[in-house]
Structure formats: structure tokens, C-alpha cells
Amino acid sequence: MRKMKLGLLAAVLVVALAACGTKDNDVNSTPKPTEAVELTATPEPTATPEPTATPEPTVTPAPAVTAVPEFDKTIKDVYAEYGLKAGTCMSQFMCNDARTQEFMKENFNSITFENELKPEAVLDQEASKAAGDLVVKLQPHTLNMLKWCQDNGMAVRGHTIIWHSQTPNWIFYDNFDDKTGTLVGRDVMLARMESYIKQTFEVLEDSGYLDMFYAYDVVNEAWLDDGTKRPSNWLSTIGEDYLWQAFYFADKYAPEHVDLYYNDFNEQFKTEALYNFFQTLKDEDGNYLIDGVGFQAHLYTKDDLDLYFAHMDKIATLGLKINLTELDVCLGKYNRPDYATDKNKKIQGQFYYNLINGIMERVQAGTVKMDALTFWGFADELSWRQEYNPLLLDRKWQPKYAYGAALLLKEYSGFEE
């Protein structure tokens, strides 16, 4: 089978950070995050709004410099003690802003691109028409971002290949034209899927950047909260086995050092469906075609951590790696953000601490296999969910209790003495 001395400098903290948190969605049309639930209650899953493309983030004027506490270690230093990479997302703006670059270099050693490796960013319609096959092409700014990561010793998570969203409709139609063509059949779409996945790794190899990749999200968000497959053109053209086929082709063409991941949100409400699904992703010899599971971890301070850990513990019994891939913790709950009072920020810090500490305890005990934990950004001001103040630095880019929690410093995480 193939395979932060957080010298958090004041100058850094005044940087006009770009929003990692813009992810791929508008803040009013994001996938439904989780509701907090009682331990004995069964959550009622609800339909999730379709994501939409995100506008380019705007630069916010830098605030006045205020005193910043000094810590002895950075986030990546702390996580390295547990054998984990510390990650964040990155946008094109962030790659081009020197002060933001310094913040990332100080604190993280893994990068996930927000949008630049998603299907709509790499699939070229005109070139596909000319070639008679899907053509994967990296944009100049994507290559610039990869070069920055290479120059600064960053590992990279690939995100993502097969997804119902931010995937151009034309790839599913005759002549690569959704205006005049009709949906193609199973055999044609399987051939296109194989070519797309094969080219993804070939293009990265040819550009000289594949060695930086340690993981790739082969499939993203394919299951609904009710345990059924999410409708998509992949499903309708190929059929029920399209997920197995995607991992089969990825296993065939990805190099051994790149772990293959399934990535999803509302993960703790999909435990049974995902647990059963992962067991089907095996070849004829019974070997897994998948290496790991990405928990997006878009959480809320009123979520139930016991439920979350129960989900993690069950998935971990399959022996697959687990990575937190897009971690942020909102104040309040879905559609009901709490105010960013000192009390609520302390609650947030406690939640972050209990979550991350609980994970590290499992890693140390050997019950959870994890090699990376990625925050979906690091500053509230430009988060994709900024109305919920979900990240480690506040709107003036000063450290919050959540920041102390990310460093696993309980005395700085909002707990009372």
C-alpha cells in the first residue's frame, strides 16, 4: 500500500493579519456548527447550508501597541514535545505580508492553504477542453505560497481534492461545458476522477513541492449529520462507491510519505456513519486505503466536550490517525454568539485548554494517533467567524486566555486560582 520563547513581539501583534478564518465560506452561509447537547440526549441533526465562495479579506488598520506577556515557548515548541506539528491556515495576502509571515514562522510549522488547492482553483476549463481531459494547473500565486512554505521549512496539508463545494460544474458535463452539454456517465467520470487525482500529485511533484506535503484531504465533507451521503455531482455521476474510488485512486498515485485523509465538520454527530464508512475503505487484501481522519473542530464554548471525546475515542479504535484540521472555538453557540466579555473569554480559554490537554493526554497514552493540530487562523479580527471571537488573539491582536490554553499554560487559560 502506497503510500511560539513565544517571543510574541508587539510589532508582530499589530500586524494587519489576513483572515485565515475566511475559509471557503461567507460567515452567513457556513456549514452548521454543532449545538451543545446533554450527555444522555441524542442530538437532532439538521440540514447544512451550502457553502459559497468567500470574498477577498480586507486589511484592518493596526491598533495601538499595548503590553504583551512574554512566554518561554511557542505553540510549535509545546506541540513538538508531543510529536505534533502546530498548524494554521494561510491566504494569499498573508503570504505577501512580511509581519504576518514573521508571526507564522514564530508559531507554526504546518500550513493549510485556505482556497488555493481546492478544485475551482486548480482545474482549468479551457485547457481541459483543448486536451479532452481534465487539466490540473497551479496558479502563479499558489506557486508563490508553496515557495514561501518551502523557504521557511513549513510542512503542508493539501486541501482538498473531492468536494461537493467549490468544484466547477463543468467537470461533470460533456465537452467540459455545463451550458450546452449533459452530465456524463459513470465510466467517463471515473476516468476524469482518476486523471484529476493522478495529476494533482504529478503537478506538485513536477513543481518541486510535493516533498513538503505530509497529508492530503482526498475527500471533504461527504456525509450529512443524519448519516447519509451528501448529494453531489460526484455521487450522481459515479454512484454510491465514488468515495471508495477516490481513495483507491489516491492510494494508487500519492507517494508513500503523504497520508490520505477524510475531512469533515460536525464530526461528533456523525460517529456511527463515519466509523462504519472508514471500515469500507480497504483494498482487496484488507489494507486501508485511508491513513487518517480530519476533525475540522469548528466548535463552540457551549458544546459538550465529553461527547466530543467519546467520538474521538471511538474513531481512534480503528487505528487511523486523527488530526484536528481547522480548530476554532466560538463564544456561545450556533446563531447565538456570546459577547466577548472577560468572563466569556475565560470560559473560552478553559474550553480550549480542556480540549487540547485532553488530546495530548490521549496522545501520550497512545490511544490517539495524531501528528498535527491546526488552528483555522489565530486572530479574531479577520476570522471567518469573527462575530463569535473564536481564536487566540483578540480584535486588537492581543493574546487571550485561549492563547495561554494553546500553550497548555493552565494559569493563563482563564481558570480561577
ABEGO torsion letter per residue (X at the ends): XBXXXBBBBAAAAABBBBBAAAEABBAAABBBBBBBBBAABBBBBBBBBBBBBBBBBBBBBBBBBBBBBBBABBAAAAAAAAGBBBBBBBBAAAAABAAAAAAAAAABABBBBAAAABAAAABBAAAAAAAGBBBBBBBAAAAAAAAAAAAAGBBBBBOBABBABGBBAAAABBGGBAAABBBBBAAAAAAAAAAAAAAAAAAAAAAGAAAABABBBABBGABBAAGBBBBBAAAAAAEAAAAAAAAAAAAAABBAABBBBBBBBGAAAAAAAAAAAAAABBBAAGBBABABBBBAGBBBAABBAAAAAAAAAAAAAAGBBBBBAABBBBBEBBGBBBBBBAAAAAAAAAAAAAAAAAAAAAAAAGABBBABBBBBEABAAABAAAAAGABABBAAGBBBAAAAAAAGBAAAAGBBX
